[in-house]
Amino acid sequence: MTAAIALSMAPARRCHRRGVSATAAALLARGDVAYLHARSATNNCYQFRIERV
């Protein structure tokens, strides 16, 4: 027996380096966002994960 987990992604949002904290805080304040993946805007490489503490 397997369990199905429904995951959904919030739309991507681009921000400048100085706006990362404010953008992350606003997205994490949403009830449907569990964590964020930060990616490079130039080549889309994964950079780091942002979680609530």
C-alpha positions as CSV (number, residue, x, y, z in Angstrom):
1,M,0.0,0.0,0.0
2,T,1.3,3.4,-0.9
3,A,0.3,6.8,0.5
4,A,-0.2,9.7,-1.9
5,I,0.9,13.1,-0.7
6,A,-0.4,16.2,-2.6
7,L,2.3,18.8,-3.0
8,S,1.9,22.1,-4.7
9,M,4.3,24.9,-5.5
10,A,3.7,28.6,-5.0
11,P,4.5,30.7,-8.1
12,A,8.2,31.8,-8.3
13,R,9.0,35.3,-7.2
14,R,12.2,37.1,-8.2
15,C,13.7,39.5,-5.8
16,H,17.0,41.5,-5.6
17,R,19.6,40.5,-3.0
18,R,18.5,43.2,-0.5
19,G,14.9,42.1,-0.7
20,V,15.4,38.4,0.1
21,S,14.6,38.7,3.8
22,A,11.3,40.6,3.3
23,T,10.2,38.4,0.4
24,A,11.0,35.2,2.4
25,A,9.1,36.5,5.4
26,A,6.1,37.4,3.3
27,L,6.0,34.0,1.6
28,L,6.6,32.0,4.9
29,A,3.7,34.0,6.5
30,R,1.3,32.2,4.1
31,G,-0.3,29.1,5.6
32,D,0.2,27.1,2.4
33,V,4.0,27.6,2.2
34,A,6.1,25.2,4.3
35,Y,9.6,26.2,3.1
36,L,11.3,28.0,0.3
37,H,14.0,27.0,-2.2
38,A,16.2,29.8,-3.3
39,R,17.5,29.4,-6.9
40,S,19.9,31.4,-9.1
41,A,18.1,33.9,-11.3
42,T,20.7,33.5,-14.0
43,N,21.0,29.7,-14.4
44,N,18.3,28.4,-12.1
45,C,20.7,26.3,-9.9
46,Y,19.5,25.5,-6.4
47,Q,21.2,27.7,-3.8
48,F,19.6,27.0,-0.4
49,R,16.4,26.2,1.5
50,I,14.7,28.7,3.9
51,E,12.6,27.3,6.7
52,R,10.5,28.7,9.6
53,V,12.2,28.4,13.0
